[in-house]
Amino acid sequence: MKLHIKIVHLFVFIYLVFGSALYSYSQKIVTPDKVYGVLFVDVQMQRIFPDNKTFADAIPKSSPALIVKKFNAEKENKNFSLKEFVSQNFKFPELIDSNHNSDSLDNVVIHIEKLWDLLTRKPDTIIAGSSLIPLPHPYIVPGGRFQEVYYWDSYFTMLGLAESKKYDLIENIVDNFSYLIDTIGHVPNGNRTYFVSRSQPPFFSLMIDLLEGIKGDYIYSKYLPQLEKEYKYWMDQKVPTHHSVSIFPNVVLNRYWDQSTRPREESFYEDSTLSYNGKNRDVLYKDLRSGAESGWDFSTRWFSDGHSLSTIETTNILPIDLNCLLYHMEMTLAKGYKLTKQLEISKAFQKQANQRKRNILKYFYNKKDGWFYDFDLKRNQLSSEKTIAGWFPYFFQIAPNSDFERAKKILVHDFVKPGGVVTTLKKSGQQWDAPNGWAPLQWITIAGLEYYGDSLLAKNIATNWANLNIKTYKATGKLMEKYNVEDLNLKAGGGEYPSQDGFGWTNGVLLKIIKKYNIDFK
């Protein structure tokens, strides 16, 4: 292990001396590994904290430069304790237990209403050396170890905030994302410096749609500049991020692509010690990071051998869900520019949306079984991994009505379980595989069924999911990040960290479907 740490030290030194800034327009963004150098590596590799995110989120008690100077002066002392040094020089964000103020008699709806206040953060102040990127408006955090805003989580949280009539908070969150787009160039994974090299599934256009339904059409004109900047980021029109890929002449589709080739700061030990079977380390780290950008971190969906994390190749995959999200972004831009009387620009975006829709139907649809798959760039064919992401074309009403019944049979046969819909069909130990179900994918499935006229199946899935959430809450006083939807007596598992409670998007989707389907929650 000591030899491995020394190798990592050397790598960090080279990176700090020769590494370029993440982006030309974010020179001031400095990640914790660059701020603290060898100190950061030592803390992470010696597992001073069980969760690497703890130190990545640490708040220095004095100047970071002074702390590093003290570390370099003291680390060779015979009685030096790294754990004590860190304790003396850093403090850490408080992790609030979601049921710490809950009344055992609260029903789940009252509990969620109380959680909104618990999970709301006030506008941030700048703290030198902290990885937190300050936001100017209040926002919601997911809970547990996640004490910052997250991109795609926020849309599903907003569904519940709308049911609670917290309209100003919804607008605040959208304003924060707008601010991030203007200052950084895109919406990062979350408001941490170590997230700036990547984004997450781009739900900004859906947030604008949701807010428009509350506040009116002027919302489109308010956020059009930021929405177009976000679109240019994903299409590589502002900075060459490699998110877009031309697979054939005039066929441009998108993938996930983190800009960095470093171990993730929040999972530094796990990435640094992962067996990679001869794979280039830079490529491995980029694929791990890009898997994190997908939101599905991690799943056999991204593994070339279908079961081992070391074979991850996220950047070789064109994801069906991402391309559907970009279709919606193009459609929203077309609508926004039409409402603001900029008709030529509107027509151009409508043309791009129409072309993407044709490409989705041509390159992601398996005519043999009637399901949508990811596209494998490396092998120039459809992926063999069947996942619930294949339902996104129904959520976005891209798939023709004539395909619906075939797809519904697959949905019912393969994905519908006693507690909702499962994410994939493989039990790999990864958290985005079976037997786990996640709130956002429940909503995508339920809403897609509603759009195609099957309210009965939609309500059945919604009721089963809600009942599982409520059952767990009554037993534990908590709402969880994810659930085991196959065996209702077992907890969800897998992943790099314990299952978290709070939990933003679970609260949002649960409250939405309780109200929509009048589900008994008492």
N, C-alpha and C positions, 0 to 999 in steps of 0.2 A: 504493500500500500504506500509506503514512504517513497519508493521509486516512482510510483504512479503520480503522487502528489508533486514530486520534483519535475516530472515531465509536464504536468499541467502548469506549474509555475513558469517554466520556460515558454510554454505556449502563450500564457498571459502576457509575459514580458514582450514577446514579439508583437502580440496584438496591440499592446498599449503604445509601443514605440512606433509601429508602422501602420497600425489599423487606421482606416479612414473613418470619417464621420458617417453616421447612419444615412443621412440625407443632406444635401446641400442646403435645404431650407430648414433644417432642425439642428444647426450647429450647437445650440445650447443644451440639447438633450444629451446627458451623460449618464450611462448606465452604472449600476452599483459596482460591477466588476472593474470598470475603468476608474471609478472614484477611489476604490479601496485596494485594487490590485491584489498582491499576494495575500493580504489580510482576508480579502473576500474568499479567495480560493481555499485558504486554510480552514476558515470557519465552515465552509460548505463541505469540503472533502473529509474533515475530521468529524462531521456530523454533530457539531455543537448543538444543533437543533434537529429534531427528527424530521421537520419539514423545512426544506431549503428556502421556502417563501418567507419564512420568519425573518431571516437576516436580510433578504432582498428588500424587505419592507422596513428595515430598521431605521430609527431616527437618531442621528448622532447628537450627543449631549454637548459637543463642542465642534469646532471647525474640523471638517473631514481631513484636511491637510495636517492639522495638528495631531489628530488621532493616528493617522498613518505614520507620522514622524515618531510618535511615542511607541507605536508597535514595532517599528524597525529598530528602535533603540533598546527595547526591552525583550524582544522575542528570544534572544540567545541566552538570556539569564537562566541559571540553573533551576530556579523555582518559579519560572514564568508559567502562568496558567492562562491559556487562551480563553477558556470559558469565563474566568473571572475578569479578564481584560475586556471582553465583550460586554459583560454585565455592567462594568464600571463606566463604559464609554458610550453605550447605546440604550435607548428605550424602544419599546415595541408597541405597535397598535393594539389596543384592547380588543379582544375577541369576545363579543357579547353573546351569551347563551340566549337563544330566541325565546325560551320559556321562563327566563329568570323573573319576569314580572307577571307571568300568566296566572290567571285564576283557574283552579282545577275545574270550576264550573263553566268556564267560557266555552261556548260552542266554537266551531272552527272559523266561522265568519267573523265573530267578534275578535277572535285571536288574530286573524289576518288584519283586521282594521287596526289593532294595536301594533302589529308588526310594522305597518307602514312608518309609523313614527320611529320605531326602534331602528329600522334600516335606512332612514333618511339621514343624509349628511348635509351639513351646512356648507356654504361656499368656502373653499379652501384658502389657506394662507401659505405663502412660500416658506419652505423650511430648507435651508441649505443642507445639501447632502442627502436629503430624503429622495426616494425614488418616486414619490407621489407627484404627479403633474397637477397643479392646482386648477380647479374648475371654478368659474365665476358664479354659478347658480347651484341651488340645492339639487341633490340627486339621490337615487336609491342604490344601495349595494346589495349583492345577493345574500350575504351572511356568511357565518363561519370564517374560514380562512380568507374569504374574498371580501376585503374591506375597501374596495374601489369600484367604480362603475365598470360594467362590462357591456360590450357593444350589443351582441345579439340577445343576450339575456334581457336587456332593457325593453325591447319590444314586447316580449311576453309578460314582463312585469307590468307594462303599461296597460295591457288588457284588463288587469285587475284594478289598476289605479283608475281607469275610466269607470268601472263599475262602482268604485268608491267616490266617484265625482271629484277626484283630485286632479282637476284639469290643469291648474297652474303648475303643479309638479311635473306633469307630462310635458308641458311646454318648456319648463326649465331644463328637463333632460335633453330635449331636442335642441334647445339653445346651447347646451354644453357641447353636444356633438357638433353643432354648427361652428362653435368656437374652436374645437379641436381641428376641424377641417381647415379653417382659416389660418390657424397658427402652425399646425404640423403638416397639413396637406392631405390628411385622411382621418378617418376615425380609427384609432388604434384598438387593439384587443381590449385594453383597459387604460385608465389614466395612471399608468406607471411608465417610467422611462424605459424599463426593460421590455415593454410591450410595443414600443414605437416602430420596431422593425417589421411589424405585421399588423394585420387588421383581424376581423372576424367576419362571419357571414354578413353581407351588407344589407341590413334591414332598415337603413335610414329612410328609404323611400316609403316603406310601409309605416314607419313612424309618422311621416308627413301625412300620409293618407288618413291615419287614425286621428291625428290632430285636426286635419281639415274637417272631418266629420263632426268635431266638437266646436271648432271656432269659425269655420267657413272657408270659402275659396281663397281669401287673401293669403292664407298660409302658403299656397304654392308660390306666389310671388316673393314672399318673405324668405323662403329657403331655396329658391331656384339656383342662385349662384353657388351655394354650398353643395347642393345636390349634383350640379354639373362638375364641380371640382372632385367630388367623391367618385363620380363616374370616370373622370379622366384618370384618377389614380388607378382604378381597376383595369382601365383600358390602356395603361402605359402612355397616356397622351401628355402627361406632365413630367413624370420621372420614369425612366425605364425600369419598371419593377418586375417585368417578366410574368405578370399575371395573365396576359393575353397571349394566345398561341394561334398561329395560322396553320391549320392542319391540312388544308387544301387551298388552292387559289380561291380567294374571296370567301373563305370560311374561317372566321375568327371566333374562337371560343376561349373560355377562361378556366384557370386553375388557381389553387392556393400556392403562394410563394412568399415565404419570409425572406427578408433581405439579408439576414445575418447567417454566418456559418459558425457561430459559437454555441456552446452548450447553453440551454435556457437558464437564465440566472435563477429563476424560481424552482428549477429542477436540476441544478448544476451537477450534483452528485450522480443522480440517476442517468443523466445524459453522458457524463464523463466516464462512467464505469460500464456502460452498456456494451455488451459483446457485439461486435459488428462484422465478424466473419470476413475480414478483408475489405469491406466496403470503405471507400474514401471517407475519412472523418468529416470533412467539410460537407460532403453530400449527405451523410447521415444526420448531422446537426440541422442542416437546412430542411430535410424531410421531416424530422421531429418537430421543428418549429412550424413548418407549414401545416403539419397535422394539427398543431395547436391553433393555427389560424382558422382551420376548418370548423372549430368548435367540437369536433368529434375526436377528442384526444384521450384515449386512442381506440382504434377499431381495426379489425382484420380487413375492413374495407380498403385500407391503405397498404396492406402487407402483400408483397409479391408472392410469398409462399402460403398465404392465407391463414397463418397462425402465429408467426413470430415477429415481435416488434423490431428485431434487428434487421428485418427485410423491408422495413417501411420505405415506401417510394411515393409519397404524397404528390410530389411535383411531376410525376409521370401520369397522374390521373386528372382528367377533366371531369369535375363533379357535376352531376345532374342538378343538384340543389343550387349550387352557386350560379350556374347558367340560367336557371329559372329566376333567381333573384335579380340578376342583371337584366333579364327581360323585363321584369317589373320596374326596374330603375329606368330603363329606356321608355317604357310606356308612361311612367310618371312624368318624366321630362317632356315627353310629347304633349301630355295633358296640360302641364304647367305652362309651357310656352304657348299653347293654344289659348288658354285662359288669359294670358297676358298679351294676346294679339300679335305674337311673334310667330306668324304662321309658317314661314319658310323653315325656321329652326324646328318647329313642331313637326313638320312633314319629314325632316331629315331624321329625327329621332324615331318617328313612327316607322319609317323605312327600316331603320336598324333593328327595331323590335320585331318587325315582321320577318326580317331575314333570320334573326336569332330563333324565332319560333320555328321556322322551317328547318333550321339546323338541329334544333332539339329533337324534333320529330324524326329527322333523318338519321342522326348519329347516336342518339341515346336510347332509341326504342327497339326492343327485341320483338320482332314480328312473330317469332316462334312461340313465345310464351305470353306475350302481351304485357310485359313489365318494362319500366324504364330503368336503365343501368348507367353507371359511370362509363366514360370512354377511356380506354387504356392507350395512352400515347405511345408507350414503348412497343407495344405489340400491335398497334393500329387496329384495335378491335374493341368490342364491348367488354367491360370487366365481367368476371364470372361471379362477383360478389353481389348477391341480391340483398338489398337493404331497404328500409322504410323511406330513405331519401328518394326512392323511385316514385313516391306519392306526390312529390312537389309539383309535377306538371298538372296535377288535379287541383292542388291548392291554388295555383296561379291560372287555372282554367286554360291551359295550353293544349292539353290532350283533347282530341275530338270525342264527342259524346259516344260515338260508335265503339270506342275502345274501352269504355267505362266498365261494362259488365265483366269482361275478361279480367281486367285489373282488380275488380272487386272480389272476384273468386280467389285470386292469389292473395289478396289482402286478408280475407277471412281464413283461408286455409293455412297460410304461412305466418302471418303477423299478429292476428288478433288472439289475445290471451285473456285469461280470467281477470287480469288487472289493467288491461289496456292494450296498447300495441307495443311489441318488442322492436328493438332497434335493428338488429340483424338476426340471422338464423344460426350463428355460431356462438358457442360457449368457449371463449378463449381466455377468460380471466381479465380481459380489457373492459373498462367500464362502459364503453359505447358498443358493446356486443350483448347478445343474449346472456342472461335472462332479464336484462335491465330495460326499463322504459323511462323516458324523459318527458317532462311537461311540454316543451316546445313541439316535439314530434307528435304528441297526442293531439295538440291543437291543429297542427298542419293536417293530420289525418281527418279529424272531425270536421273541420271547415271544408276540406276538399270534398268529403262525402255530401255535405250540405249543398255545396255549389252544384253537384251533379244529381241532386234530387233524392238522395237516400238519407232522409232525416232519421229513419228508424235505426239504421246501423250506427249512424253518428251518435245518436242519443245512447245507444247501448254501450258503445266504447266510452263515451263521456261518463256515464253512470258508473261503469266498472272502475275507471280510473279514479273518479271522485270518491267512491266507496273505499278504495284502497288507501287513498290519502287520509280520509277521515278516520278509518280504522287505526292507522298508524299513529295519527295525532292523539286519538283517545287513549292509546296504549302508552305513548311516550311523551305527549305534550309538545311534539315537534312536527314540523313539516320539512320534508327532506329534499335534497338535491335530485335524487333519483330513487326508483323503486324497482323491486323484483316483481315483474308483472306475471311471471309464470307460476311461482309458488308463493302464495299470499302470506305464508307463515314465515318466510325467510326475508332477511334484509338484502338490499342491493349491495353489490361488492365490486371489486376490481379497481383498477386505476392506481395512481401514484400516491393517493392520500385517502384518509377515511372519508366515508360519506358525510357530507356537510348538511347542517340544518340551517334554517332561516325562513324559507329560501325563496328569494325573489321571484323567479319565474314559476316555481311551483305555486306560490301564493296567487300570482296573477292569473294563471290558467285555471286553477281550481275555482277561484271566485267567479271568473267569467262563465265557466260551465255550470256552476251551481245556480247562478242567476238565469242563464239561458235556458236550462232544462228543468228548472224548479226542483232541484235535487234535494232530498231530505238530508240535512246536515246536522240534525240535533241528536 
